[in-house]
Amino acid sequence: MILKITAKKEKPFIGDEGDEIIYFWYSGLREEDGATIKFGSLSGDYEVGSIVDILLEKSERIVDRKGKKITKYVYKEVKI
């Protein structure tokens, strides 16, 4: 998928073994149709304004919002 990066945010979290994992959240504009995609990545290499060809995996999560369960789609980078 080809995206133009429009935003980047570093948001570390604590892993299962108690170590800090540096993680990044990006927003990107999909070139083919202009849709905005938000995705997570372990890589901090992408800069705002750059155009990247990236492989993303889409997954579903069920979240509870004020007693109502909704489906949320999450994208994350897949490294080959």
C-alpha positions as a Python dict, from the first residue, in 0.01 Angstrom:
ca = {
    (1, 'M'): (0, 0, 0),
    (2, 'I'): (135, 341, -92),
    (3, 'L'): (80, 610, 172),
    (4, 'K'): (185, 971, 219),
    (5, 'I'): (264, 1008, 590),
    (6, 'T'): (63, 1294, 741),
    (7, 'A'): (127, 1245, 1116),
    (8, 'K'): (368, 1058, 1345),
    (9, 'K'): (342, 999, 1721),
    (10, 'E'): (576, 801, 1946),
    (11, 'K'): (385, 606, 2210),
    (12, 'P'): (592, 351, 2405),
    (13, 'F'): (427, 76, 2609),
    (14, 'I'): (529, -191, 2860),
    (15, 'G'): (560, -541, 2710),
    (16, 'D'): (462, -874, 2867),
    (17, 'E'): (805, -913, 3026),
    (18, 'G'): (803, -563, 3179),
    (19, 'D'): (1034, -400, 2927),
    (20, 'E'): (954, -76, 2749),
    (21, 'I'): (877, -114, 2379),
    (22, 'I'): (914, 194, 2161),
    (23, 'Y'): (612, 211, 1929),
    (24, 'F'): (494, 463, 1671),
    (25, 'W'): (149, 555, 1543),
    (26, 'Y'): (121, 705, 1196),
    (27, 'S'): (-152, 855, 982),
    (28, 'G'): (-116, 828, 609),
    (29, 'L'): (-312, 929, 304),
    (30, 'R'): (-367, 634, 70),
    (31, 'E'): (-261, 744, -277),
    (32, 'E'): (-516, 541, -477),
    (33, 'D'): (-834, 678, -319),
    (34, 'G'): (-741, 950, -69),
    (35, 'A'): (-850, 749, 238),
    (36, 'T'): (-673, 816, 568),
    (37, 'I'): (-521, 508, 731),
    (38, 'K'): (-387, 502, 1089),
    (39, 'F'): (-136, 229, 1168),
    (40, 'G'): (113, 120, 1431),
    (41, 'S'): (477, 29, 1374),
    (42, 'L'): (792, -60, 1563),
    (43, 'S'): (981, 151, 1307),
    (44, 'G'): (1032, 522, 1361),
    (45, 'D'): (1188, 566, 1017),
    (46, 'Y'): (892, 729, 840),
    (47, 'E'): (881, 1107, 838),
    (48, 'V'): (581, 1335, 785),
    (49, 'G'): (555, 1420, 416),
    (50, 'S'): (736, 1108, 293),
    (51, 'I'): (573, 858, 58),
    (52, 'V'): (616, 494, 160),
    (53, 'D'): (521, 158, 14),
    (54, 'I'): (421, -43, 319),
    (55, 'L'): (262, -378, 400),
    (56, 'L'): (-17, -347, 659),
    (57, 'E'): (-221, -611, 838),
    (58, 'K'): (-582, -532, 930),
    (59, 'S'): (-740, -688, 1238),
    (60, 'E'): (-1063, -648, 1432),
    (61, 'R'): (-1103, -572, 1800),
    (62, 'I'): (-1425, -563, 1997),
    (63, 'V'): (-1424, -270, 2239),
    (64, 'D'): (-1677, -177, 2505),
    (65, 'R'): (-1780, 188, 2489),
    (66, 'K'): (-2016, 287, 2767),
    (67, 'G'): (-2182, -54, 2776),
    (68, 'K'): (-2202, -87, 2398),
    (69, 'K'): (-1973, -327, 2214),
    (70, 'I'): (-1839, -199, 1885),
    (71, 'T'): (-1596, -336, 1628),
    (72, 'K'): (-1275, -141, 1581),
    (73, 'Y'): (-1033, -207, 1295),
    (74, 'V'): (-663, -178, 1368),
    (75, 'Y'): (-377, -167, 1117),
    (76, 'K'): (-17, -257, 1195),
    (77, 'E'): (294, -281, 983),
    (78, 'V'): (407, -629, 880),
    (79, 'K'): (780, -681, 836),
    (80, 'I'): (885, -955, 594),
}
